[in-house]
Amino acid sequence: MPIDATLPYDDDNIFAKILRGEIPSKKVYEDDHAYAFHDINPQAPHHILVIPKGRYVSWDDFSVKASDTEIAGFVRAVGKVARDAGFVEPGYRLLANTGPDSHQEVPHLHVHIFAGKPLGPMLTR
């Protein structure tokens, strides 16, 4: 179901439920600002999701409403997860979908980290 990034945050989305411990996840990393876990439907040999702990629908929502501390903490968490997983060499891809044209499926900001094989071109033409 496509997401309209202008919608208010939905506390019943699957990532909110994961953060509250209502749905299990295979945790990779957690700190005050971020939570990272393995995707249950991996699109690459390694596929980790990193989500902020705050109630943000998209990058736009996050960049407007989050504190500087939250933004810095989340961005640093994404880098730490990639480094700790050993993805820096030979490389990895970050993806964050926002809104209906991008096919955002969960109305909670999240970054996909893909790694483990050559990933090919970014978009199919």
Jmol script that loads the backbone (N, CA, C; Angstrom):
load data "model"
ATOM      1  N   MET A   1       0.842  -1.180   0.000  1.00  0.00           N
ATOM      2  CA  MET A   1       0.000   0.000   0.000  1.00  0.00           C
ATOM      3  C   MET A   1       0.885   1.241   0.000  1.00  0.00           C
ATOM      4  N   PRO A   2       0.786   2.094  -1.012  1.00  0.00           N
ATOM      5  CA  PRO A   2       1.610   3.300  -1.057  1.00  0.00           C
ATOM      6  C   PRO A   2       1.280   4.231   0.108  1.00  0.00           C
ATOM      7  N   ILE A   3       2.276   4.996   0.506  1.00  0.00           N
ATOM      8  CA  ILE A   3       2.154   5.905   1.637  1.00  0.00           C
ATOM      9  C   ILE A   3       2.189   7.341   1.143  1.00  0.00           C
ATOM     10  N   ASP A   4       1.313   8.169   1.646  1.00  0.00           N
ATOM     11  CA  ASP A   4       1.365   9.602   1.406  1.00  0.00           C
ATOM     12  C   ASP A   4       2.198  10.195   2.534  1.00  0.00           C
ATOM     13  N   ALA A   5       3.377  10.709   2.202  1.00  0.00           N
ATOM     14  CA  ALA A   5       4.311  11.209   3.218  1.00  0.00           C
ATOM     15  C   ALA A   5       3.747  12.388   4.007  1.00  0.00           C
ATOM     16  N   THR A   6       2.663  12.974   3.548  1.00  0.00           N
ATOM     17  CA  THR A   6       2.081  14.093   4.286  1.00  0.00           C
ATOM     18  C   THR A   6       1.123  13.604   5.378  1.00  0.00           C
ATOM     19  N   LEU A   7       0.830  12.318   5.409  1.00  0.00           N
ATOM     20  CA  LEU A   7      -0.077  11.779   6.416  1.00  0.00           C
ATOM     21  C   LEU A   7       0.561  11.829   7.799  1.00  0.00           C
ATOM     22  N   PRO A   8      -0.273  11.903   8.839  1.00  0.00           N
ATOM     23  CA  PRO A   8       0.270  11.835  10.201  1.00  0.00           C
ATOM     24  C   PRO A   8       0.837  10.445  10.476  1.00  0.00           C
ATOM     25  N   TYR A   9       1.683  10.374  11.463  1.00  0.00           N
ATOM     26  CA  TYR A   9       2.307   9.108  11.831  1.00  0.00           C
ATOM     27  C   TYR A   9       1.252   8.112  12.320  1.00  0.00           C
ATOM     28  N   ASP A  10       1.371   6.856  11.892  1.00  0.00           N
ATOM     29  CA  ASP A  10       0.448   5.785  12.279  1.00  0.00           C
ATOM     30  C   ASP A  10       1.132   4.897  13.319  1.00  0.00           C
ATOM     31  N   ASP A  11       0.676   4.968  14.559  1.00  0.00           N
ATOM     32  CA  ASP A  11       1.289   4.190  15.637  1.00  0.00           C
ATOM     33  C   ASP A  11       1.065   2.685  15.512  1.00  0.00           C
ATOM     34  N   ASP A  12       0.245   2.261  14.574  1.00  0.00           N
ATOM     35  CA  ASP A  12       0.010   0.836  14.360  1.00  0.00           C
ATOM     36  C   ASP A  12       0.831   0.256  13.222  1.00  0.00           C
ATOM     37  N   ASN A  13       1.769   1.019  12.645  1.00  0.00           N
ATOM     38  CA  ASN A  13       2.596   0.455  11.575  1.00  0.00           C
ATOM     39  C   ASN A  13       3.529  -0.612  12.141  1.00  0.00           C
ATOM     40  N   ILE A  14       3.979  -1.497  11.281  1.00  0.00           N
ATOM     41  CA  ILE A  14       4.757  -2.657  11.723  1.00  0.00           C
ATOM     42  C   ILE A  14       6.054  -2.249  12.428  1.00  0.00           C
ATOM     43  N   PHE A  15       6.703  -1.171  12.004  1.00  0.00           N
ATOM     44  CA  PHE A  15       7.957  -0.767  12.647  1.00  0.00           C
ATOM     45  C   PHE A  15       7.705  -0.192  14.037  1.00  0.00           C
ATOM     46  N   ALA A  16       6.606   0.522  14.205  1.00  0.00           N
ATOM     47  CA  ALA A  16       6.247   1.000  15.546  1.00  0.00           C
ATOM     48  C   ALA A  16       6.015  -0.188  16.473  1.00  0.00           C
ATOM     49  N   LYS A  17       5.374  -1.225  15.959  1.00  0.00           N
ATOM     50  CA  LYS A  17       5.121  -2.431  16.760  1.00  0.00           C
ATOM     51  C   LYS A  17       6.431  -3.150  17.084  1.00  0.00           C
ATOM     52  N   ILE A  18       7.380  -3.166  16.157  1.00  0.00           N
ATOM     53  CA  ILE A  18       8.697  -3.762  16.426  1.00  0.00           C
ATOM     54  C   ILE A  18       9.396  -2.967  17.529  1.00  0.00           C
ATOM     55  N   LEU A  19       9.369  -1.638  17.436  1.00  0.00           N
ATOM     56  CA  LEU A  19      10.011  -0.805  18.454  1.00  0.00           C
ATOM     57  C   LEU A  19       9.401  -1.015  19.839  1.00  0.00           C
ATOM     58  N   ARG A  20       8.120  -1.285  19.893  1.00  0.00           N
ATOM     59  CA  ARG A  20       7.453  -1.529  21.177  1.00  0.00           C
ATOM     60  C   ARG A  20       7.598  -2.981  21.647  1.00  0.00           C
ATOM     61  N   GLY A  21       8.234  -3.835  20.846  1.00  0.00           N
ATOM     62  CA  GLY A  21       8.417  -5.229  21.229  1.00  0.00           C
ATOM     63  C   GLY A  21       7.189  -6.089  21.007  1.00  0.00           C
ATOM     64  N   GLU A  22       6.218  -5.604  20.265  1.00  0.00           N
ATOM     65  CA  GLU A  22       4.993  -6.361  20.000  1.00  0.00           C
ATOM     66  C   GLU A  22       5.168  -7.374  18.874  1.00  0.00           C
ATOM     67  N   ILE A  23       6.138  -7.124  18.003  1.00  0.00           N
ATOM     68  CA  ILE A  23       6.465  -8.029  16.901  1.00  0.00           C
ATOM     69  C   ILE A  23       7.957  -8.324  17.000  1.00  0.00           C
ATOM     70  N   PRO A  24       8.339  -9.608  16.904  1.00  0.00           N
ATOM     71  CA  PRO A  24       9.761  -9.937  17.009  1.00  0.00           C
ATOM     72  C   PRO A  24      10.548  -9.487  15.776  1.00  0.00           C
ATOM     73  N   SER A  25      11.837  -9.265  15.992  1.00  0.00           N
ATOM     74  CA  SER A  25      12.745  -8.943  14.896  1.00  0.00           C
ATOM     75  C   SER A  25      14.121  -9.497  15.256  1.00  0.00           C
ATOM     76  N   LYS A  26      14.939  -9.669  14.231  1.00  0.00           N
ATOM     77  CA  LYS A  26      16.307 -10.148  14.438  1.00  0.00           C
ATOM     78  C   LYS A  26      17.218  -8.915  14.512  1.00  0.00           C
ATOM     79  N   LYS A  27      17.406  -8.430  15.755  1.00  0.00           N
ATOM     80  CA  LYS A  27      18.135  -7.178  15.992  1.00  0.00           C
ATOM     81  C   LYS A  27      19.600  -7.290  15.592  1.00  0.00           C
ATOM     82  N   VAL A  28      20.056  -6.213  14.952  1.00  0.00           N
ATOM     83  CA  VAL A  28      21.459  -6.058  14.570  1.00  0.00           C
ATOM     84  C   VAL A  28      22.129  -5.004  15.446  1.00  0.00           C
ATOM     85  N   TYR A  29      21.378  -3.945  15.768  1.00  0.00           N
ATOM     86  CA  TYR A  29      21.950  -2.798  16.482  1.00  0.00           C
ATOM     87  C   TYR A  29      20.822  -2.015  17.144  1.00  0.00           C
ATOM     88  N   GLU A  30      21.151  -1.395  18.282  1.00  0.00           N
ATOM     89  CA  GLU A  30      20.202  -0.503  18.929  1.00  0.00           C
ATOM     90  C   GLU A  30      20.952   0.511  19.778  1.00  0.00           C
ATOM     91  N   ASP A  31      20.497   1.763  19.731  1.00  0.00           N
ATOM     92  CA  ASP A  31      20.988   2.798  20.631  1.00  0.00           C
ATOM     93  C   ASP A  31      19.815   3.728  20.941  1.00  0.00           C
ATOM     94  N   ASP A  32      20.091   4.894  21.489  1.00  0.00           N
ATOM     95  CA  ASP A  32      19.018   5.812  21.881  1.00  0.00           C
ATOM     96  C   ASP A  32      18.203   6.341  20.700  1.00  0.00           C
ATOM     97  N   HIS A  33      18.800   6.349  19.505  1.00  0.00           N
ATOM     98  CA  HIS A  33      18.159   6.993  18.356  1.00  0.00           C
ATOM     99  C   HIS A  33      17.731   6.049  17.250  1.00  0.00           C
ATOM    100  N   ALA A  34      18.282   4.836  17.212  1.00  0.00           N
ATOM    101  CA  ALA A  34      18.029   3.959  16.067  1.00  0.00           C
ATOM    102  C   ALA A  34      17.918   2.500  16.493  1.00  0.00           C
ATOM    103  N   TYR A  35      17.254   1.757  15.637  1.00  0.00           N
ATOM    104  CA  TYR A  35      17.115   0.314  15.809  1.00  0.00           C
ATOM    105  C   TYR A  35      17.322  -0.306  14.437  1.00  0.00           C
ATOM    106  N   ALA A  36      18.167  -1.327  14.355  1.00  0.00           N
ATOM    107  CA  ALA A  36      18.449  -1.992  13.084  1.00  0.00           C
ATOM    108  C   ALA A  36      18.171  -3.486  13.223  1.00  0.00           C
ATOM    109  N   PHE A  37      17.620  -4.061  12.147  1.00  0.00           N
ATOM    110  CA  PHE A  37      17.252  -5.471  12.165  1.00  0.00           C
ATOM    111  C   PHE A  37      17.266  -6.034  10.745  1.00  0.00           C
ATOM    112  N   HIS A  38      17.338  -7.352  10.659  1.00  0.00           N
ATOM    113  CA  HIS A  38      17.321  -8.017   9.359  1.00  0.00           C
ATOM    114  C   HIS A  38      15.925  -7.957   8.749  1.00  0.00           C
ATOM    115  N   ASP A  39      15.859  -7.651   7.450  1.00  0.00           N
ATOM    116  CA  ASP A  39      14.583  -7.638   6.741  1.00  0.00           C
ATOM    117  C   ASP A  39      14.046  -9.060   6.645  1.00  0.00           C
ATOM    118  N   ILE A  40      12.742  -9.246   6.849  1.00  0.00           N
ATOM    119  CA  ILE A  40      12.166 -10.597   6.802  1.00  0.00           C
ATOM    120  C   ILE A  40      11.971 -11.086   5.365  1.00  0.00           C
ATOM    121  N   ASN A  41      12.099 -10.194   4.391  1.00  0.00           N
ATOM    122  CA  ASN A  41      11.986 -10.554   2.984  1.00  0.00           C
ATOM    123  C   ASN A  41      13.185  -9.957   2.240  1.00  0.00           C
ATOM    124  N   PRO A  42      14.394 -10.498   2.484  1.00  0.00           N
ATOM    125  CA  PRO A  42      15.608  -9.870   1.951  1.00  0.00           C
ATOM    126  C   PRO A  42      15.633  -9.801   0.426  1.00  0.00           C
ATOM    127  N   GLN A  43      16.085  -8.660  -0.076  1.00  0.00           N
ATOM    128  CA  GLN A  43      16.204  -8.430  -1.512  1.00  0.00           C
ATOM    129  C   GLN A  43      17.656  -8.532  -1.984  1.00  0.00           C
ATOM    130  N   ALA A  44      18.558  -8.903  -1.085  1.00  0.00           N
ATOM    131  CA  ALA A  44      19.979  -9.103  -1.381  1.00  0.00           C
ATOM    132  C   ALA A  44      20.480 -10.106  -0.342  1.00  0.00           C
ATOM    133  N   PRO A  45      21.666 -10.689  -0.558  1.00  0.00           N
ATOM    134  CA  PRO A  45      22.179 -11.631   0.441  1.00  0.00           C
ATOM    135  C   PRO A  45      22.210 -11.046   1.852  1.00  0.00           C
ATOM    136  N   HIS A  46      22.494  -9.761   1.963  1.00  0.00           N
ATOM    137  CA  HIS A  46      22.441  -9.056   3.251  1.00  0.00           C
ATOM    138  C   HIS A  46      21.489  -7.886   3.074  1.00  0.00           C
ATOM    139  N   HIS A  47      20.477  -7.820   3.932  1.00  0.00           N
ATOM    140  CA  HIS A  47      19.468  -6.753   3.830  1.00  0.00           C
ATOM    141  C   HIS A  47      19.055  -6.388   5.249  1.00  0.00           C
ATOM    142  N   ILE A  48      19.519  -5.229   5.682  1.00  0.00           N
ATOM    143  CA  ILE A  48      19.250  -4.731   7.032  1.00  0.00           C
ATOM    144  C   ILE A  48      18.431  -3.451   6.926  1.00  0.00           C
ATOM    145  N   LEU A  49      17.472  -3.302   7.812  1.00  0.00           N
ATOM    146  CA  LEU A  49      16.691  -2.073   7.911  1.00  0.00           C
ATOM    147  C   LEU A  49      17.151  -1.298   9.137  1.00  0.00           C
ATOM    148  N   VAL A  50      17.281   0.015   8.996  1.00  0.00           N
ATOM    149  CA  VAL A  50      17.612   0.890  10.118  1.00  0.00           C
ATOM    150  C   VAL A  50      16.484   1.908  10.231  1.00  0.00           C
ATOM    151  N   ILE A  51      15.905   2.002  11.439  1.00  0.00           N
ATOM    152  CA  ILE A  51      14.787   2.916  11.656  1.00  0.00           C
ATOM    153  C   ILE A  51      15.096   3.835  12.832  1.00  0.00           C
ATOM    154  N   PRO A  52      14.640   5.081  12.746  1.00  0.00           N
ATOM    155  CA  PRO A  52      14.775   5.942  13.919  1.00  0.00           C
ATOM    156  C   PRO A  52      13.752   5.515  14.967  1.00  0.00           C
ATOM    157  N   LYS A  53      14.036   5.780  16.222  1.00  0.00           N
ATOM    158  CA  LYS A  53      13.106   5.431  17.286  1.00  0.00           C
ATOM    159  C   LYS A  53      11.957   6.422  17.409  1.00  0.00           C
ATOM    160  N   GLY A  54      12.094   7.586  16.791  1.00  0.00           N
ATOM    161  CA  GLY A  54      11.031   8.579  16.834  1.00  0.00           C
ATOM    162  C   GLY A  54       9.938   8.296  15.826  1.00  0.00           C
ATOM    163  N   ARG A  55       8.861   9.035  15.928  1.00  0.00           N
ATOM    164  CA  ARG A  55       7.663   8.861  15.112  1.00  0.00           C
ATOM    165  C   ARG A  55       7.774   9.725  13.847  1.00  0.00           C
ATOM    166  N   TYR A  56       8.481   9.206  12.839  1.00  0.00           N
ATOM    167  CA  TYR A  56       8.701   9.946  11.594  1.00  0.00           C
ATOM    168  C   TYR A  56       8.250   9.096  10.409  1.00  0.00           C
ATOM    169  N   VAL A  57       7.494   9.713   9.500  1.00  0.00           N
ATOM    170  CA  VAL A  57       6.965   9.006   8.341  1.00  0.00           C
ATOM    171  C   VAL A  57       8.018   8.880   7.235  1.00  0.00           C
ATOM    172  N   SER A  58       8.821   9.918   7.025  1.00  0.00           N
ATOM    173  CA  SER A  58       9.714   9.977   5.864  1.00  0.00           C
ATOM    174  C   SER A  58      10.944  10.827   6.181  1.00  0.00           C
ATOM    175  N   TRP A  59      11.876  10.880   5.216  1.00  0.00           N
ATOM    176  CA  TRP A  59      13.044  11.753   5.373  1.00  0.00           C
ATOM    177  C   TRP A  59      12.603  13.199   5.515  1.00  0.00           C
ATOM    178  N   ASP A  60      11.613  13.599   4.733  1.00  0.00           N
ATOM    179  CA  ASP A  60      11.136  14.971   4.822  1.00  0.00           C
ATOM    180  C   ASP A  60      10.600  15.266   6.217  1.00  0.00           C
ATOM    181  N   ASP A  61       9.748  14.393   6.723  1.00  0.00           N
ATOM    182  CA  ASP A  61       9.177  14.531   8.059  1.00  0.00           C
ATOM    183  C   ASP A  61      10.296  14.580   9.112  1.00  0.00           C
ATOM    184  N   PHE A  62      11.245  13.670   9.000  1.00  0.00           N
ATOM    185  CA  PHE A  62      12.383  13.571   9.924  1.00  0.00           C
ATOM    186  C   PHE A  62      13.222  14.848   9.890  1.00  0.00           C
ATOM    187  N   SER A  63      13.524  15.333   8.683  1.00  0.00           N
ATOM    188  CA  SER A  63      14.405  16.507   8.570  1.00  0.00           C
ATOM    189  C   SER A  63      13.755  17.766   9.127  1.00  0.00           C
ATOM    190  N   VAL A  64      12.427  17.822   9.132  1.00  0.00           N
ATOM    191  CA  VAL A  64      11.705  18.978   9.652  1.00  0.00           C
ATOM    192  C   VAL A  64      11.487  18.885  11.161  1.00  0.00           C
ATOM    193  N   LYS A  65      11.145  17.682  11.653  1.00  0.00           N
ATOM    194  CA  LYS A  65      10.704  17.545  13.041  1.00  0.00           C
ATOM    195  C   LYS A  65      11.738  17.016  14.024  1.00  0.00           C
ATOM    196  N   ALA A  66      12.721  16.268  13.567  1.00  0.00           N
ATOM    197  CA  ALA A  66      13.692  15.662  14.484  1.00  0.00           C
ATOM    198  C   ALA A  66      14.688  16.702  14.992  1.00  0.00           C
ATOM    199  N   SER A  67      15.187  16.456  16.187  1.00  0.00           N
ATOM    200  CA  SER A  67      16.230  17.330  16.737  1.00  0.00           C
ATOM    201  C   SER A  67      17.554  17.047  16.027  1.00  0.00           C
ATOM    202  N   ASP A  68      18.480  17.983  16.147  1.00  0.00           N
ATOM    203  CA  ASP A  68      19.805  17.770  15.567  1.00  0.00           C
ATOM    204  C   ASP A  68      20.454  16.521  16.155  1.00  0.00           C
ATOM    205  N   THR A  69      20.229  16.271  17.430  1.00  0.00           N
ATOM    206  CA  THR A  69      20.793  15.081  18.081  1.00  0.00           C
ATOM    207  C   THR A  69      20.212  13.808  17.485  1.00  0.00           C
ATOM    208  N   GLU A  70      18.902  13.792  17.252  1.00  0.00           N
ATOM    209  CA  GLU A  70      18.271  12.613  16.641  1.00  0.00           C
ATOM    210  C   GLU A  70      18.790  12.386  15.228  1.00  0.00           C
ATOM    211  N   ILE A  71      18.896  13.448  14.452  1.00  0.00           N
ATOM    212  CA  ILE A  71      19.367  13.319  13.072  1.00  0.00           C
ATOM    213  C   ILE A  71      20.794  12.796  13.048  1.00  0.00           C
ATOM    214  N   ALA A  72      21.670  13.397  13.831  1.00  0.00           N
ATOM    215  CA  ALA A  72      23.060  12.946  13.870  1.00  0.00           C
ATOM    216  C   ALA A  72      23.142  11.508  14.365  1.00  0.00           C
ATOM    217  N   GLY A  73      22.395  11.171  15.396  1.00  0.00           N
ATOM    218  CA  GLY A  73      22.426   9.821  15.935  1.00  0.00           C
ATOM    219  C   GLY A  73      21.952   8.785  14.936  1.00  0.00           C
ATOM    220  N   PHE A  74      20.894   9.099  14.189  1.00  0.00           N
ATOM    221  CA  PHE A  74      20.372   8.155  13.201  1.00  0.00           C
ATOM    222  C   PHE A  74      21.357   7.964  12.053  1.00  0.00           C
ATOM    223  N   VAL A  75      21.880   9.050  11.513  1.00  0.00           N
ATOM    224  CA  VAL A  75      22.825   8.955  10.399  1.00  0.00           C
ATOM    225  C   VAL A  75      24.075   8.180  10.837  1.00  0.00           C
ATOM    226  N   ARG A  76      24.570   8.458  12.037  1.00  0.00           N
ATOM    227  CA  ARG A  76      25.737   7.717  12.536  1.00  0.00           C
ATOM    228  C   ARG A  76      25.415   6.244  12.729  1.00  0.00           C
ATOM    229  N   ALA A  77      24.202   5.932  13.170  1.00  0.00           N
ATOM    230  CA  ALA A  77      23.802   4.532  13.357  1.00  0.00           C
ATOM    231  C   ALA A  77      23.804   3.785  12.031  1.00  0.00           C
ATOM    232  N   VAL A  78      23.323   4.415  10.966  1.00  0.00           N
ATOM    233  CA  VAL A  78      23.323   3.765   9.647  1.00  0.00           C
ATOM    234  C   VAL A  78      24.755   3.414   9.252  1.00  0.00           C
ATOM    235  N   GLY A  79      25.668   4.357   9.404  1.00  0.00           N
ATOM    236  CA  GLY A  79      27.074   4.095   9.075  1.00  0.00           C
ATOM    237  C   GLY A  79      27.684   3.018   9.951  1.00  0.00           C
ATOM    238  N   LYS A  80      27.391   3.035  11.237  1.00  0.00           N
ATOM    239  CA  LYS A  80      27.934   2.036  12.159  1.00  0.00           C
ATOM    240  C   LYS A  80      27.432   0.638  11.813  1.00  0.00           C
ATOM    241  N   VAL A  81      26.154   0.516  11.503  1.00  0.00           N
ATOM    242  CA  VAL A  81      25.603  -0.790  11.142  1.00  0.00           C
ATOM    243  C   VAL A  81      26.324  -1.330   9.904  1.00  0.00           C
ATOM    244  N   ALA A  82      26.504  -0.494   8.892  1.00  0.00           N
ATOM    245  CA  ALA A  82      27.193  -0.930   7.677  1.00  0.00           C
ATOM    246  C   ALA A  82      28.641  -1.322   7.965  1.00  0.00           C
ATOM    247  N   ARG A  83      29.341  -0.518   8.761  1.00  0.00           N
ATOM    248  CA  ARG A  83      30.738  -0.837   9.104  1.00  0.00           C
ATOM    249  C   ARG A  83      30.831  -2.120   9.904  1.00  0.00           C
ATOM    250  N   ASP A  84      30.012  -2.230  10.954  1.00  0.00           N
ATOM    251  CA  ASP A  84      30.076  -3.399  11.833  1.00  0.00           C
ATOM    252  C   ASP A  84      29.714  -4.690  11.102  1.00  0.00           C
ATOM    253  N   ALA A  85      28.867  -4.584  10.076  1.00  0.00           N
ATOM    254  CA  ALA A  85      28.479  -5.767   9.300  1.00  0.00           C
ATOM    255  C   ALA A  85      29.525  -6.131   8.253  1.00  0.00           C
ATOM    256  N   GLY A  86      30.550  -5.286   8.078  1.00  0.00           N
ATOM    257  CA  GLY A  86      31.610  -5.564   7.105  1.00  0.00           C
ATOM    258  C   GLY A  86      31.227  -5.217   5.677  1.00  0.00           C
ATOM    259  N   PHE A  87      30.293  -4.281   5.500  1.00  0.00           N
ATOM    260  CA  PHE A  87      29.807  -3.954   4.163  1.00  0.00           C
ATOM    261  C   PHE A  87      30.619  -2.883   3.437  1.00  0.00           C
ATOM    262  N   VAL A  88      31.487  -2.167   4.154  1.00  0.00           N
ATOM    263  CA  VAL A  88      32.190  -1.042   3.535  1.00  0.00           C
ATOM    264  C   VAL A  88      33.013  -1.513   2.337  1.00  0.00           C
ATOM    265  N   GLU A  89      33.693  -2.610   2.469  1.00  0.00           N
ATOM    266  CA  GLU A  89      34.443  -3.205   1.366  1.00  0.00           C
ATOM    267  C   GLU A  89      33.830  -4.556   1.121  1.00  0.00           C
ATOM    268  N   PRO A  90      33.292  -4.886   0.017  1.00  0.00           N
ATOM    269  CA  PRO A  90      33.390  -4.240  -1.301  1.00  0.00           C
ATOM    270  C   PRO A  90      32.302  -3.224  -1.621  1.00  0.00           C
ATOM    271  N   GLY A  91      31.400  -2.942  -0.725  1.00  0.00           N
ATOM    272  CA  GLY A  91      30.414  -1.895  -0.973  1.00  0.00           C
ATOM    273  C   GLY A  91      29.008  -2.314  -0.589  1.00  0.00           C
ATOM    274  N   TYR A  92      28.142  -1.311  -0.514  1.00  0.00           N
ATOM    275  CA  TYR A  92      26.745  -1.544  -0.146  1.00  0.00           C
ATOM    276  C   TYR A  92      25.891  -0.433  -0.743  1.00  0.00           C
ATOM    277  N   ARG A  93      24.583  -0.629  -0.697  1.00  0.00           N
ATOM    278  CA  ARG A  93      23.646   0.378  -1.183  1.00  0.00           C
ATOM    279  C   ARG A  93      22.691   0.760  -0.069  1.00  0.00           C
ATOM    280  N   LEU A  94      22.408   2.064   0.028  1.00  0.00           N
ATOM    281  CA  LEU A  94      21.377   2.572   0.936  1.00  0.00           C
ATOM    282  C   LEU A  94      20.172   2.968   0.097  1.00  0.00           C
ATOM    283  N   LEU A  95      18.980   2.666   0.612  1.00  0.00           N
ATOM    284  CA  LEU A  95      17.760   3.049  -0.070  1.00  0.00           C
ATOM    285  C   LEU A  95      16.735   3.488   0.967  1.00  0.00           C
ATOM    286  N   ALA A  96      16.111   4.627   0.716  1.00  0.00           N
ATOM    287  CA  ALA A  96      15.006   5.093   1.560  1.00  0.00           C
ATOM    288  C   ALA A  96      13.902   5.569   0.624  1.00  0.00           C
ATOM    289  N   ASN A  97      12.778   4.895   0.664  1.00  0.00           N
ATOM    290  CA  ASN A  97      11.636   5.264  -0.162  1.00  0.00           C
ATOM    291  C   ASN A  97      10.770   6.278   0.582  1.00  0.00           C
ATOM    292  N   THR A  98      10.248   7.253  -0.161  1.00  0.00           N
ATOM    293  CA  THR A  98       9.365   8.254   0.431  1.00  0.00           C
ATOM    294  C   THR A  98       8.179   8.474  -0.489  1.00  0.00           C
ATOM    295  N   GLY A  99       7.002   8.152   0.002  1.00  0.00           N
ATOM    296  CA  GLY A  99       5.773   8.435  -0.721  1.00  0.00           C
ATOM    297  C   GLY A  99       5.392   7.396  -1.753  1.00  0.00           C
ATOM    298  N   PRO A 100       4.245   7.628  -2.395  1.00  0.00           N
ATOM    299  CA  PRO A 100       3.668   6.633  -3.291  1.00  0.00           C
ATOM    300  C   PRO A 100       4.493   6.346  -4.543  1.00  0.00           C
ATOM    301  N   ASP A 101       5.121   7.339  -5.155  1.00  0.00           N
ATOM    302  CA  ASP A 101       5.890   7.072  -6.375  1.00  0.00           C
ATOM    303  C   ASP A 101       7.103   6.186  -6.116  1.00  0.00           C
ATOM    304  N   SER A 102       7.591   6.183  -4.887  1.00  0.00           N
ATOM    305  CA  SER A 102       8.764   5.368  -4.564  1.00  0.00           C
ATOM    306  C   SER A 102       8.379   3.977  -4.065  1.00  0.00           C
ATOM    307  N   HIS A 103       7.093   3.761  -3.843  1.00  0.00           N
ATOM    308  CA  HIS A 103       6.568   2.486  -3.332  1.00  0.00           C
ATOM    309  C   HIS A 103       6.939   2.274  -1.864  1.00  0.00           C
ATOM    310  N   GLN A 104       6.885   3.350  -1.071  1.00  0.00           N
ATOM    311  CA  GLN A 104       7.091   3.213   0.373  1.00  0.00           C
ATOM    312  C   GLN A 104       5.958   2.368   0.932  1.00  0.00           C
ATOM    313  N   GLU A 105       6.298   1.291   1.627  1.00  0.00           N
ATOM    314  CA  GLU A 105       5.286   0.351   2.109  1.00  0.00           C
ATOM    315  C   GLU A 105       4.945   0.526   3.586  1.00  0.00           C
ATOM    316  N   VAL A 106       5.883   1.025   4.375  1.00  0.00           N
ATOM    317  CA  VAL A 106       5.650   1.205   5.811  1.00  0.00           C
ATOM    318  C   VAL A 106       5.794   2.688   6.131  1.00  0.00           C
ATOM    319  N   PRO A 107       4.796   3.288   6.778  1.00  0.00           N
ATOM    320  CA  PRO A 107       4.827   4.726   7.044  1.00  0.00           C
ATOM    321  C   PRO A 107       5.681   5.100   8.251  1.00  0.00           C
ATOM    322  N   HIS A 108       6.900   4.591   8.279  1.00  0.00           N
ATOM    323  CA  HIS A 108       7.893   4.931   9.301  1.00  0.00           C
ATOM    324  C   HIS A 108       9.207   5.038   8.548  1.00  0.00           C
ATOM    325  N   LEU A 109       9.898   6.163   8.710  1.00  0.00           N
ATOM    326  CA  LEU A 109      11.185   6.329   8.023  1.00  0.00           C
ATOM    327  C   LEU A 109      12.047   5.101   8.245  1.00  0.00           C
ATOM    328  N   HIS A 110      12.629   4.586   7.177  1.00  0.00           N
ATOM    329  CA  HIS A 110      13.562   3.469   7.290  1.00  0.00           C
ATOM    330  C   HIS A 110      14.548   3.508   6.136  1.00  0.00           C
ATOM    331  N   VAL A 111      15.753   3.041   6.430  1.00  0.00           N
ATOM    332  CA  VAL A 111      16.804   2.945   5.437  1.00  0.00           C
ATOM    333  C   VAL A 111      17.113   1.468   5.247  1.00  0.00           C
ATOM    334  N   HIS A 112      17.102   1.029   3.988  1.00  0.00           N
ATOM    335  CA  HIS A 112      17.515  -0.323   3.650  1.00  0.00           C
ATOM    336  C   HIS A 112      19.015  -0.295   3.394  1.00  0.00           C
ATOM    337  N   ILE A 113      19.732  -1.267   3.943  1.00  0.00           N
ATOM    338  CA  ILE A 113      21.145  -1.464   3.605  1.00  0.00           C
ATOM    339  C   ILE A 113      21.221  -2.801   2.875  1.00  0.00           C
ATOM    340  N   PHE A 114      21.640  -2.762   1.603  1.00  0.00           N
ATOM    341  CA  PHE A 114      21.781  -3.964   0.778  1.00  0.00           C
ATOM    342  C   PHE A 114      23.258  -4.239   0.559  1.00  0.00           C
ATOM    343  N   ALA A 115      23.660  -5.508   0.655  1.00  0.00           N
ATOM    344  CA  ALA A 115      25.054  -5.864   0.423  1.00  0.00           C
ATOM    345  C   ALA A 115      25.138  -7.364   0.135  1.00  0.00           C
ATOM    346  N   GLY A 116      26.360  -7.804  -0.202  1.00  0.00           N
ATOM    347  CA  GLY A 116      26.613  -9.226  -0.335  1.00  0.00           C
ATOM    348  C   GLY A 116      26.738  -9.733  -1.751  1.00  0.00           C
ATOM    349  N   LYS A 117      26.544  -8.868  -2.736  1.00  0.00           N
ATOM    350  CA  LYS A 117      26.717  -9.246  -4.140  1.00  0.00           C
ATOM    351  C   LYS A 117      26.763  -7.963  -4.959  1.00  0.00           C
ATOM    352  N   PRO A 118      27.250  -8.034  -6.204  1.00  0.00           N
ATOM    353  CA  PRO A 118      27.128  -6.860  -7.074  1.00  0.00           C
ATOM    354  C   PRO A 118      25.640  -6.554  -7.268  1.00  0.00           C
ATOM    355  N   LEU A 119      25.250  -5.328  -7.012  1.00  0.00           N
ATOM    356  CA  LEU A 119      23.838  -4.966  -6.999  1.00  0.00           C
ATOM    357  C   LEU A 119      23.309  -4.440  -8.318  1.00  0.00           C
ATOM    358  N   GLY A 120      24.166  -4.254  -9.296  1.00  0.00           N
ATOM    359  CA  GLY A 120      23.707  -3.811 -10.592  1.00  0.00           C
ATOM    360  C   GLY A 120      23.333  -2.342 -10.606  1.00  0.00           C
ATOM    361  N   PRO A 121      22.700  -1.910 -11.720  1.00  0.00           N
ATOM    362  CA  PRO A 121      22.327  -0.499 -11.821  1.00  0.00           C
ATOM    363  C   PRO A 121      21.263  -0.140 -10.796  1.00  0.00           C
ATOM    364  N   MET A 122      21.227   1.123 -10.424  1.00  0.00           N
ATOM    365  CA  MET A 122      20.304   1.558  -9.390  1.00  0.00           C
ATOM    366  C   MET A 122      18.854   1.467  -9.843  1.00  0.00           C
ATOM    367  N   LEU A 123      18.549   1.909 -11.054  1.00  0.00           N
ATOM    368  CA  LEU A 123      17.190   1.849 -11.564  1.00  0.00           C
ATOM    369  C   LEU A 123      17.187   1.158 -12.918  1.00  0.00           C
ATOM    370  N   THR A 124      16.158   0.384 -13.162  1.00  0.00           N
ATOM    371  CA  THR A 124      15.991  -0.234 -14.480  1.00  0.00           C
ATOM    372  C   THR A 124      15.342   0.793 -15.394  1.00  0.00           C
ATOM    373  N   ARG A 125      15.887   0.908 -16.565  1.00  0.00           N
ATOM    374  CA  ARG A 125      15.325   1.907 -17.510  1.00  0.00           C
ATOM    375  C   ARG A 125      14.368   1.249 -18.465  1.00  0.00           C
TER     376      ARG A 125
END
end "model"
wireframe off; spacefill off
backbone 0.3
color backbone group
